[in-house]
Amino acid sequence: MNKDVIYIDVEDDITAIIGKVKDAKEKIVALVPPKRVGVLQSAVNLRLLSRAADQVDKRLVLISSNAALGALAAAAKIPVAKNLQSKPELAEISALDIDNGDDIIDGAQLPVGELARTADAGALGIVAFTDPAIDQAVRENAAEETSRATPPLAGQAPRKPKSKSGMGVPNFNKFRKKMILIIAGVVVLLGFLVWALFFAARADVIITARTTESSANAKVTLGSDIATSSTASTIKTTVQQVKKDGSVEFVATGKKTVGEKAKGKMTLNRTSVSSSPIVVPAGTSFTSGQITFVSTESATLNGTTVGPGGIVQDSATIGVEASDLGDSYNLSARPYQSSVSGISATGTDMAGGSSREIKVVSAGDIQAATDQLAGQSTDAVKKQLTGQFNDTFNVLDQTFKIDRGTPQSSPAVDQEVADGVKPKLTASITYSLSGVSKADVDQYLSDYFKKQLEGQTDRRVYDNGAKKVTFTSIAPVDTGFTANIVTTAKIGPKIDDEAIKETAKGKRFGEIQSSIETIQGVDNVDVKFWPFWVSSAPNDTKKIIIEFKLNESN
């Protein structure tokens, strides 16, 4: 018969063990206690355990070779087995052999509750004893079972037993955690104060400078194989490409007559009297009314001779075929007029001629399909190429190029198109789009306007216009493209940032404002300290930030 095996932990109390027994699926439950018996050293707990098993119709077996524990189990009517494979049996209550016979303990001298003294003598064949104190304890524990000894549900941790004393035991783990949190909080607070007082202080000096606009409209060359240089008027580009196979179906409009030519034999007889031979080359035509046949082989008729019977003329037979397709050339035997004089020709029955009209792909069909392929929308491809550039590029929409390979038609030109089939034109197409790096544009414009200010030591460029730049008149050339770069820069008085920082360090708002407003070209000065408790600029110039606002003059 199957059984459930429950391994008892040293920390388990009686309620946890009862819960495990009740949750067991098999009727026979084997309890395997730890080496340190713990909670099972109490006869009361063993009786509670036995009673709980009876209530759920379970049969307990205690797996242990401990003689003392076996005696306690016998008092609670719980069979004992030495291992999971041996036969369980109720141990006899006798003197206990503890610690390999070193100490012999009389069970009658054990404390109440440490050894059960009663057993069913009729059923077990052993002497039974009773202990009113144990019975009373079992009854009291059973009465409180539903309230304090209720086993936990499956998956829940067992409840901790209530303290019998009114005074609780201090929880040193909680105390230790609280102390760690308090110490950590103090360390964080001290760190914050050090950071706030010595490292966080910062001053932002916002200077409103009077500026004027300077426009740029320079012609530049754009290319992926050139370097950015304001001197050479060149800006490097990055090219993104996508290759696709474009195709389009079209309707074939070409027509063509196909078939077979009628064939037969032509008998040639010499009619002119002469000793000279007559040569009939291949390709000689023979006509009957509107019908013409052409010889497919040559023949030579010898000269006239005189024999016993009179004049003898030579003759020959050659193959001929109709000059055109059609069954109208299927003629019966008849004479024909030869294109070579001095001979007569008679043809045999001509047969095999046929003709039919088919639909074919014409050159005009190919051109129309090519135009249709070129007219397909490229918006999706443009969007794809644009998406291949990140935010650090200016995309030049006017550089979008389409390079189409030689289109291929299936069926080919002058080839028959079957009924119900649409020919298809396919071409490999390469799409490309160019962009310029914002860093290259910034470099070009900085160098460009710096060159414009050569000789003006009292002025500087505050905004080179790189954020608002546009490229116009873009045109393709062999090296890439040509274009006009157009923007507007902001130029104002030259103010030395480092000198301003030296002026502002350690000073308060009013002192900084008054000292900087004396500089020519400065319209206004604002100072912001951070954090809020800072009232003067730090002595470290690295913590002073200079920001310029532009106030355009009219």
C-alpha positions as CSV (number, residue, x, y, z in Angstrom):
1,M,0.0,0.0,0.0
2,N,1.3,3.5,-0.8
3,K,2.3,5.9,2.0
4,D,3.2,9.5,2.4
5,V,6.6,10.2,4.0
6,I,6.8,13.4,6.1
7,Y,10.3,14.6,7.3
8,I,10.0,16.7,10.5
9,D,12.2,19.7,10.9
10,V,13.8,20.6,14.3
11,E,11.9,23.9,14.2
12,D,8.5,22.3,13.6
13,D,6.0,22.6,16.5
14,I,3.1,20.2,17.0
15,T,0.6,22.3,15.1
16,A,2.9,22.3,12.0
17,I,3.3,18.5,12.2
18,I,-0.5,18.0,12.6
19,G,-1.1,20.2,9.6
20,K,1.3,18.1,7.5
21,V,-0.4,14.9,8.5
22,K,-3.8,16.3,7.6
23,D,-2.5,17.4,4.3
24,A,-1.1,14.0,3.4
25,K,-2.9,12.4,0.4
26,E,-2.2,8.7,1.4
27,K,-3.9,6.9,4.3
28,I,-0.6,5.7,5.8
29,V,1.7,8.5,6.9
30,A,5.3,7.8,7.9
31,L,6.9,10.4,10.2
32,V,10.6,10.7,10.0
33,P,11.9,12.8,13.0
34,P,15.2,14.6,13.1
35,K,18.2,13.3,15.1
36,R,17.2,15.7,17.8
37,V,13.7,14.5,18.5
38,G,12.5,17.9,19.7
39,V,8.7,18.3,19.9
40,L,8.1,14.5,19.8
41,Q,9.7,14.0,23.2
42,S,6.4,15.0,24.8
43,A,3.8,12.2,25.4
44,V,1.1,14.9,25.2
45,N,2.2,16.0,21.8
46,L,2.3,12.4,20.6
47,R,-1.3,11.8,21.8
48,L,-2.5,15.0,20.1
49,L,-0.8,13.8,16.9
50,S,-2.4,10.4,17.2
51,R,-5.9,11.9,17.9
52,A,-5.5,14.3,14.9
53,A,-4.6,11.4,12.6
54,D,-7.7,9.4,13.8
55,Q,-9.9,12.4,13.0
56,V,-8.9,12.4,9.4
57,D,-8.7,8.6,9.1
58,K,-4.9,8.5,8.8
59,R,-2.6,5.7,10.2
60,L,0.7,7.0,11.6
61,V,4.0,5.2,11.6
62,L,7.0,6.7,13.4
63,I,10.4,5.9,11.7
64,S,13.0,5.9,14.4
65,S,15.4,3.5,16.2
66,N,15.4,5.6,19.4
67,A,14.1,3.3,22.2
68,A,12.9,6.2,24.4
69,L,10.9,7.7,21.5
70,G,9.5,4.3,20.7
71,A,8.2,3.8,24.2
72,L,6.5,7.3,24.1
73,A,5.0,6.4,20.8
74,A,3.7,3.1,22.2
75,A,1.9,5.0,24.9
76,A,0.2,7.0,22.2
77,K,-0.6,3.8,20.2
78,I,1.7,4.9,17.3
79,P,3.6,2.0,15.7
80,V,7.3,2.4,15.2
81,A,9.6,1.1,12.4
82,K,13.4,1.3,12.2
83,N,13.3,2.4,8.6
84,L,10.9,3.0,5.7
85,Q,11.2,-0.7,4.5
86,S,10.8,-2.5,7.9
87,K,7.5,-3.7,9.4
88,P,6.0,-1.2,11.9
89,E,5.1,-2.5,15.4
90,L,4.3,-1.1,18.8
91,A,7.3,-1.1,21.1
92,E,7.2,-2.7,24.5
93,I,7.4,-0.4,27.5
94,S,10.4,-1.6,29.5
95,A,13.6,-0.3,30.9
96,L,15.1,2.0,28.2
97,D,18.5,1.3,26.8
98,I,19.9,4.8,26.3
99,D,23.3,5.7,24.9
100,N,24.4,2.2,24.1
101,G,23.7,0.8,27.6
102,D,25.7,3.4,29.5
103,D,22.7,4.7,31.4
104,I,19.7,2.6,32.3
105,I,16.7,4.7,33.2
106,D,13.6,3.4,34.8
107,G,10.5,4.6,33.0
108,A,8.6,4.9,36.3
109,Q,11.1,7.5,37.4
110,L,10.7,9.7,34.3
111,P,8.8,13.0,34.8
112,V,5.1,13.1,34.0
113,G,4.6,13.7,30.3
114,E,8.0,12.3,29.4
115,L,6.9,8.6,29.2
116,A,3.4,7.2,28.5
117,R,2.5,4.5,31.0
118,T,-0.6,3.2,29.5
119,A,-1.3,1.0,26.5
120,D,-4.0,-1.3,25.3
121,A,-2.9,-4.5,27.0
122,G,-5.5,-6.6,25.2
123,A,-4.5,-5.4,21.8
124,L,-0.7,-5.0,22.3
125,G,0.0,-7.7,24.9
126,I,1.9,-5.2,27.1
127,V,1.2,-3.8,30.6
128,A,-1.0,-0.6,30.5
129,F,-0.6,2.3,32.9
130,T,-2.7,5.4,33.3
131,D,-1.7,8.9,34.3
132,P,-4.6,11.3,35.2
133,A,-2.3,14.3,34.6
134,I,-1.5,13.3,31.0
135,D,-5.2,12.5,30.3
136,Q,-6.2,15.9,31.6
137,A,-3.5,17.7,29.5
138,V,-4.7,15.8,26.4
139,R,-8.3,16.8,27.0
140,E,-7.4,20.5,27.6
141,N,-5.2,20.6,24.4
142,A,-8.0,18.9,22.4
143,A,-10.5,21.5,23.6
144,E,-8.2,24.3,22.4
145,E,-7.3,22.6,19.2
146,T,-9.6,24.6,16.9
147,S,-8.4,27.9,18.3
148,R,-4.6,27.6,19.0
149,A,-3.6,24.3,17.5
150,T,-5.4,24.6,14.1
151,P,-2.9,23.4,11.5
152,P,-2.0,25.8,8.8
153,L,-3.5,25.5,5.3
154,A,-1.3,24.1,2.5
155,G,1.4,26.5,1.6
156,Q,1.1,28.6,4.8
157,A,3.7,28.9,7.5
158,P,2.7,27.6,10.9
159,R,1.6,30.1,13.6
160,K,4.0,30.9,16.3
161,P,2.8,29.7,19.7
162,K,1.6,32.4,22.1
163,S,3.7,33.3,25.0
164,K,2.3,32.1,28.3
165,S,4.0,35.0,30.2
166,G,2.6,38.5,30.1
167,M,6.1,39.8,29.3
168,G,7.4,39.4,25.7
169,V,11.0,38.4,24.8
170,P,12.9,41.3,23.1
171,N,13.3,40.8,19.3
172,F,17.0,41.7,18.8
173,N,16.7,41.2,15.0
174,K,14.2,44.1,14.7
175,F,16.3,46.2,17.0
176,R,19.4,45.5,14.9
177,K,17.6,46.4,11.7
178,K,16.3,49.7,13.2
179,M,19.8,50.6,14.3
180,I,21.2,49.9,10.8
181,L,18.5,52.1,9.2
182,I,19.2,54.9,11.7
183,I,22.9,54.8,11.1
184,A,22.4,54.6,7.3
185,G,20.1,57.6,7.4
186,V,22.6,59.7,9.4
187,V,25.4,58.8,6.9
188,V,23.2,59.8,4.0
189,L,22.3,63.1,5.7
190,L,25.9,63.9,6.4
191,G,26.8,63.1,2.9
192,F,24.1,65.3,1.6
193,L,25.2,68.2,3.8
194,V,28.8,67.9,2.6
195,W,27.7,67.7,-1.0
196,A,25.3,70.7,-0.6
197,L,27.8,72.9,1.2
198,F,31.0,72.1,-0.7
199,F,30.1,70.6,-4.1
200,A,26.6,71.6,-5.2
201,A,27.0,75.3,-5.2
202,R,26.7,76.7,-8.8
203,A,26.2,80.1,-10.4
204,D,24.6,80.7,-13.8
205,V,25.5,84.1,-15.4
206,I,23.1,84.9,-18.2
207,I,24.3,87.8,-20.4
208,T,22.1,89.5,-22.9
209,A,24.4,90.7,-25.7
210,R,23.5,93.1,-28.5
211,T,24.1,91.3,-31.8
212,T,23.6,91.9,-35.5
213,E,22.8,89.4,-38.3
214,S,25.2,88.3,-40.9
215,S,23.9,86.2,-43.9
216,A,25.6,83.4,-45.7
217,N,24.8,82.2,-49.2
218,A,27.8,80.3,-50.5
219,K,28.0,77.8,-53.3
220,V,29.4,74.5,-52.1
221,T,30.2,71.0,-53.5
222,L,28.7,68.1,-51.8
223,G,30.1,64.6,-52.1
224,S,30.8,61.4,-50.2
225,D,34.4,61.2,-51.2
226,I,35.5,64.8,-50.3
227,A,36.4,66.4,-46.9
228,T,34.6,69.3,-45.3
229,S,36.5,72.6,-45.9
230,S,35.3,76.2,-46.0
231,T,38.5,77.1,-47.9
232,A,37.7,74.6,-50.7
233,S,33.9,75.2,-50.3
234,T,33.2,71.5,-49.9
235,I,31.1,69.5,-47.4
236,K,31.3,65.8,-47.0
237,T,28.0,63.8,-47.4
238,T,26.8,60.4,-46.2
239,V,24.8,58.4,-48.7
240,Q,22.1,55.8,-47.8
241,Q,21.0,53.3,-50.5
242,V,18.2,50.8,-50.9
243,K,18.1,48.3,-53.8
244,K,14.8,46.8,-54.8
245,D,13.5,44.8,-57.7
246,G,10.6,46.7,-59.3
247,S,8.1,45.0,-61.6
248,V,4.9,45.8,-63.4
249,E,2.5,43.8,-65.5
250,F,1.3,45.1,-68.8
251,V,-1.0,44.2,-71.7
252,A,0.7,42.9,-74.9
253,T,-0.6,44.7,-78.1
254,G,1.7,43.3,-80.7
255,K,0.4,40.8,-83.4
256,K,2.3,38.4,-85.5
257,T,1.4,35.8,-88.2
258,V,3.1,32.4,-87.8
259,G,2.7,29.1,-89.6
260,E,4.3,26.9,-92.2
261,K,5.2,27.4,-95.9
262,A,3.9,25.0,-98.5
263,K,6.5,22.8,-100.1
264,G,6.8,20.6,-103.2
265,K,8.9,19.6,-106.2
266,M,9.5,21.5,-109.5
267,T,10.4,19.7,-112.7
268,L,12.6,21.8,-115.1
269,N,12.9,21.1,-118.8
270,R,15.3,22.9,-121.1
271,T,13.5,24.7,-124.0
272,S,16.2,26.7,-125.7
273,V,18.5,25.0,-128.2
274,S,22.1,25.7,-127.4
275,S,25.1,23.8,-126.5
276,S,25.7,26.0,-123.4
277,P,24.3,24.7,-120.1
278,I,21.7,26.6,-118.2
279,V,22.2,27.1,-114.4
280,V,19.2,27.4,-112.2
281,P,20.4,28.8,-108.8
282,A,18.7,28.3,-105.4
283,G,16.2,31.0,-104.9
284,T,14.9,31.0,-108.4
285,S,11.2,32.0,-108.4
286,F,8.4,30.1,-110.1
287,T,5.1,31.9,-110.5
288,S,1.6,30.8,-111.1
289,G,-0.8,33.8,-111.1
290,Q,-0.3,35.6,-107.7
291,I,1.4,32.5,-106.2
292,T,5.2,32.3,-106.1
293,F,7.5,29.5,-105.1
294,V,11.2,29.7,-104.6
295,S,13.7,26.9,-105.2
296,T,15.6,25.6,-102.2
297,E,18.3,24.0,-104.3
298,S,20.2,24.7,-107.5
299,A,20.3,22.7,-110.8
300,T,22.2,22.8,-114.1
301,L,20.7,21.8,-117.4
302,N,23.2,20.6,-119.9
303,G,23.4,21.9,-123.5
304,T,21.2,20.6,-126.3
305,T,22.4,17.4,-128.0
306,V,21.3,15.5,-131.2
307,G,20.6,11.9,-130.8
308,P,19.2,9.2,-132.9
309,G,15.8,10.3,-132.4
310,G,16.5,14.0,-132.9
311,I,17.2,16.9,-130.5
312,V,17.7,15.9,-126.9
313,Q,17.1,18.5,-124.0
314,D,18.2,18.1,-120.5
315,S,15.8,18.2,-117.5
316,A,16.0,18.2,-113.6
317,T,13.8,18.1,-110.5
318,I,14.4,20.5,-107.5
319,G,12.7,21.3,-104.2
320,V,10.7,24.5,-103.8
321,E,8.8,26.2,-101.0
322,A,6.2,29.0,-100.9
323,S,7.4,32.6,-100.7
324,D,4.9,33.2,-97.8
325,L,2.9,31.4,-95.1
326,G,-0.6,30.2,-95.5
327,D,-2.7,27.4,-96.9
328,S,-3.4,29.5,-100.1
329,Y,-0.1,28.0,-101.4
330,N,-1.4,24.4,-101.1
331,L,-1.9,24.0,-104.9
332,S,-2.3,21.0,-107.2
333,A,0.2,20.2,-109.9
334,R,0.5,22.8,-112.6
335,P,3.0,24.7,-114.8
336,Y,4.9,27.7,-113.5
337,Q,6.7,30.6,-115.1
338,S,10.4,30.6,-114.2
339,S,12.5,33.6,-113.5
340,V,15.3,31.9,-115.5
341,S,14.7,31.9,-119.3
342,G,15.2,28.9,-121.6
343,I,13.4,26.5,-119.3
344,S,9.9,25.4,-118.5
345,A,8.7,24.4,-115.0
346,T,6.0,22.1,-113.9
347,G,5.2,21.8,-110.2
348,T,3.9,18.8,-108.2
349,D,1.2,19.1,-105.6
350,M,2.2,21.8,-103.1
351,A,1.2,21.0,-99.4
352,G,1.9,21.9,-95.8
353,G,1.1,25.6,-96.0
354,S,-0.6,27.1,-92.9
355,S,-0.9,30.4,-91.0
356,R,-2.3,31.9,-87.7
357,E,-2.1,35.2,-85.9
358,I,-0.7,35.4,-82.4
359,K,-0.3,38.0,-79.7
360,V,3.3,39.1,-79.0
361,V,5.2,41.7,-76.9
362,S,6.1,44.7,-79.0
363,A,8.8,47.3,-78.5
364,G,6.1,49.8,-77.8
365,D,4.7,47.6,-75.0
366,I,8.1,47.5,-73.3
367,Q,8.4,51.3,-73.5
368,A,5.0,51.8,-72.0
369,A,5.7,49.4,-69.2
370,T,9.0,51.1,-68.5
371,D,7.2,54.4,-68.1
372,Q,4.7,52.8,-65.9
373,L,7.4,51.4,-63.7
374,A,9.1,54.8,-63.4
375,G,5.8,56.4,-62.4
376,Q,5.4,54.2,-59.3
377,S,5.3,56.0,-56.0
378,T,8.6,56.3,-54.2
379,D,7.3,57.9,-51.0
380,A,7.7,54.7,-49.0
381,V,11.3,54.3,-50.2
382,K,12.1,58.0,-49.4
383,K,10.7,57.5,-45.9
384,Q,12.8,54.4,-45.4
385,L,16.0,56.1,-46.5
386,T,15.3,59.2,-44.3
387,G,14.8,56.8,-41.4
388,Q,18.3,55.4,-41.9
389,F,19.7,58.8,-40.9
390,N,19.8,59.7,-37.2
391,D,19.3,63.1,-35.5
392,T,22.9,64.1,-36.1
393,F,22.3,64.6,-39.9
394,N,20.5,67.1,-42.1
395,V,18.8,65.1,-44.8
396,L,18.9,66.6,-48.3
397,D,15.6,65.6,-50.0
398,Q,16.7,67.0,-53.4
399,T,19.5,64.5,-53.6
400,F,17.0,61.6,-53.9
401,K,18.2,59.5,-57.0
402,I,16.7,56.5,-58.8
403,D,19.1,54.3,-60.9
404,R,17.2,51.7,-62.9
405,G,18.9,48.7,-64.5
406,T,18.0,47.4,-67.9
407,P,14.4,46.2,-67.8
408,Q,13.7,42.6,-68.6
409,S,10.4,41.5,-70.2
410,S,8.9,38.0,-69.8
411,P,8.0,37.0,-72.5
412,A,10.6,38.9,-74.5
413,V,10.0,41.3,-77.4
414,D,8.3,39.5,-80.4
415,Q,7.6,36.4,-78.3
416,E,4.1,34.9,-78.2
417,V,1.9,35.7,-75.1
418,A,-0.5,32.9,-74.1
419,D,-4.1,33.7,-73.6
420,G,-5.0,34.9,-70.1
421,V,-1.4,35.7,-69.3
422,K,0.0,39.2,-68.6
423,P,3.6,39.9,-69.5
424,K,5.8,41.3,-66.7
425,L,8.5,43.9,-66.9
426,T,11.2,43.6,-64.1
427,A,14.1,46.0,-63.4
428,S,16.6,46.3,-60.5
429,I,16.4,49.8,-59.0
430,T,18.8,51.5,-56.7
431,Y,17.4,54.4,-54.6
432,S,19.9,56.7,-52.8
433,L,19.6,59.8,-50.6
434,S,22.3,62.0,-49.2
435,G,22.7,63.8,-45.9
436,V,25.2,66.1,-44.3
437,S,26.5,65.7,-40.7
438,K,25.4,68.6,-38.4
439,A,28.9,68.5,-37.0
440,D,30.4,69.1,-40.5
441,V,27.9,71.9,-41.2
442,D,28.8,73.5,-37.8
443,Q,32.5,73.3,-38.6
444,Y,32.0,74.7,-42.1
445,L,29.9,77.7,-40.9
446,S,32.2,78.4,-37.9
447,D,35.2,78.6,-40.3
448,Y,33.2,80.6,-42.8
449,F,32.1,83.3,-40.4
450,K,35.5,83.4,-38.6
451,K,37.0,84.2,-42.0
452,Q,34.4,87.0,-42.4
453,L,35.5,88.6,-39.1
454,E,39.2,88.5,-39.8
455,G,40.7,91.8,-38.6
456,Q,37.8,92.6,-36.2
457,T,39.2,91.7,-32.8
458,D,36.3,93.2,-30.9
459,R,33.6,91.0,-32.4
460,R,32.7,87.3,-32.2
461,V,30.2,84.9,-33.5
462,Y,27.5,83.9,-31.0
463,D,25.4,81.8,-33.3
464,N,26.8,80.5,-36.6
465,G,23.3,79.6,-37.9
466,A,24.0,75.8,-38.1
467,K,20.6,75.0,-36.5
468,K,18.7,76.9,-39.2
469,V,20.8,76.1,-42.3
470,T,19.2,75.2,-45.6
471,F,20.6,73.9,-48.9
472,T,19.1,75.3,-52.1
473,S,19.6,74.9,-55.8
474,I,20.9,71.3,-55.4
475,A,22.1,69.9,-58.7
476,P,23.9,66.6,-59.6
477,V,27.5,66.6,-60.8
478,D,30.1,63.9,-61.4
479,T,31.5,64.2,-57.8
480,G,28.1,64.4,-56.1
481,F,26.1,67.6,-56.0
482,T,26.4,71.4,-56.0
483,A,24.3,73.5,-53.7
484,N,24.0,76.9,-52.0
485,I,24.3,76.8,-48.2
486,V,22.0,79.5,-46.8
487,T,21.8,80.7,-43.1
488,T,22.0,83.7,-40.9
489,A,24.6,84.1,-38.1
490,K,24.5,86.3,-34.9
491,I,27.5,88.5,-34.4
492,G,28.1,90.7,-31.4
493,P,30.8,92.1,-29.1
494,K,33.6,89.9,-28.1
495,I,33.2,88.9,-24.4
496,D,35.8,86.7,-22.8
497,D,34.0,83.9,-20.9
498,E,37.0,83.1,-18.7
499,A,37.4,86.8,-17.8
500,I,33.7,87.0,-16.8
501,K,34.1,83.9,-14.5
502,E,37.1,85.5,-12.8
503,T,35.1,88.7,-12.3
504,A,32.1,86.8,-10.9
505,K,33.7,84.3,-8.5
506,G,33.0,84.9,-4.8
507,K,30.7,87.9,-5.5
508,R,27.0,88.4,-4.8
509,F,24.3,89.1,-7.4
510,G,24.6,92.9,-7.4
511,E,28.3,92.9,-7.6
512,I,28.4,90.5,-10.6
513,Q,25.6,92.4,-12.4
514,S,27.2,95.9,-12.1
515,S,30.7,94.7,-13.0
516,I,29.6,92.9,-16.2
517,E,27.1,95.5,-17.5
518,T,30.0,98.0,-17.9
519,I,31.2,95.9,-20.8
520,Q,30.4,97.4,-24.2
521,G,27.7,95.5,-26.0
522,V,26.1,94.0,-22.9
523,D,22.4,94.9,-22.5
524,N,21.5,93.0,-19.4
525,V,22.9,90.5,-16.8
526,D,21.1,88.0,-14.7
527,V,22.6,85.7,-12.1
528,K,21.0,82.5,-10.7
529,F,22.5,80.6,-7.8
530,W,21.8,77.0,-7.0
531,P,20.8,75.4,-4.6
532,F,18.5,78.0,-3.1
533,W,20.6,78.6,0.0
534,V,23.6,79.8,-2.1
535,S,23.9,83.6,-2.1
536,S,27.3,84.1,-3.8
537,A,29.2,82.6,-6.7
538,P,31.6,79.8,-6.0
539,N,35.3,80.5,-5.9
540,D,35.8,77.6,-8.3
541,T,35.3,79.0,-11.8
542,K,34.4,75.5,-13.1
543,K,31.1,75.9,-11.2
544,I,30.3,79.2,-12.9
545,I,28.3,78.8,-16.1
546,I,28.2,81.6,-18.7
547,E,25.1,81.7,-20.9
548,F,24.5,84.2,-23.7
549,K,21.2,85.5,-24.9
550,L,21.0,87.4,-28.1
551,N,19.3,90.8,-28.3
552,E,19.2,91.7,-32.0
553,S,19.8,95.4,-32.8
554,N,17.6,97.1,-35.5
